[in-house]
Amino acid sequence: MIDEACSADTSGLVDYVEQISGESDFLGFGPGDFGITVEEEEGILEDYRSSKNKLYLIARISDGIVCTISFEAGSRPRMAHAVGLVCRFDSIIGVREWVQR
């Protein structure tokens, strides 16, 4: 299931990012390096929810987060149509392990 992230997701998001940070060398951070608290993540999600040009989505399997994806358009009028994309997701092995739990 894919939903827009809400304040109830903040703790799960922080836990999810910490979990995947140790599963890949292809992230810009490793275990313990993420450095965003639950309170800070709640502020980030509120910023996305209150913005007209941002969207933060979460994909779940069995109520567990398996993917996050965020879209953020430019703030200048000429760039308002351009969207940046950030996606973090579990490896296929990680998703299979989650489904088997």
C-alpha positions in Angstrom: 0.0 0.0 0.0 1.3 3.5 -0.8 0.1 6.5 1.3 1.1 10.1 1.9 3.4 10.2 5.0 1.7 11.7 8.2 2.9 12.6 11.7 2.0 9.0 12.9 4.8 7.7 10.6 7.7 9.7 12.0 9.0 7.1 14.4 8.7 4.3 11.8 10.5 6.5 9.2 13.4 7.1 11.5 13.6 3.4 12.4 13.3 2.5 8.7 16.1 4.8 7.6 18.4 3.6 10.4 17.7 0.0 9.3 18.5 0.5 5.6 21.5 2.6 6.4 23.3 -0.6 7.4 22.2 -2.6 4.4 24.0 -0.7 1.6 27.2 1.1 0.9 25.4 3.2 -1.8 23.8 5.6 0.6 25.3 8.9 1.6 25.3 7.8 5.3 25.8 4.6 7.3 24.5 3.2 10.5 24.1 5.9 13.1 24.9 8.7 10.6 21.3 9.8 9.6 21.2 12.2 12.5 17.5 13.2 12.3 15.4 12.8 15.4 11.7 11.8 15.5 10.9 15.4 16.3 12.9 16.7 13.4 11.3 14.2 11.0 7.9 15.3 12.2 8.8 18.9 11.2 10.0 17.7 7.8 6.7 15.8 7.2 4.7 18.9 8.3 6.7 21.0 5.8 5.8 18.5 3.1 2.1 18.5 4.1 1.8 22.3 4.2 3.6 22.8 0.9 1.8 23.0 -2.5 4.8 21.6 -4.4 6.1 18.7 -2.2 4.9 15.2 -1.7 6.3 12.5 0.6 5.0 8.9 0.1 5.5 5.7 2.0 5.1 2.2 0.7 4.1 -0.5 3.2 4.0 -4.3 3.3 2.2 -5.8 6.3 2.3 -2.4 8.0 6.1 -2.1 7.7 7.7 0.6 5.7 9.6 -0.8 2.6 10.0 2.4 0.5 9.9 6.1 0.8 9.8 8.5 -2.1 9.6 12.3 -2.0 9.0 14.9 -4.6 10.0 18.5 -4.3 9.4 21.1 -7.0 11.4 24.3 -7.3 10.2 27.4 -5.4 10.9 29.9 -8.2 8.1 30.4 -10.7 10.2 29.2 -13.6 11.2 26.1 -11.7 7.8 25.2 -10.1 7.2 22.6 -12.7 10.5 20.8 -12.2 10.5 18.0 -9.6 13.4 16.4 -7.8 13.0 12.8 -6.8 14.5 11.0 -3.8 13.7 7.3 -3.3 15.0 5.0 -0.6 13.9 1.4 -0.7 14.7 -2.0 0.8 16.6 -4.4 -1.4 14.4 -7.2 -3.0 15.9 -9.5 -0.4 14.9 -7.2 2.4 11.3 -7.0 1.1 11.1 -10.8 0.7 12.4 -11.2 4.3 9.7 -8.7 5.5 6.9 -10.5 3.7 8.0 -13.9 5.2 7.8 -12.6 8.8 
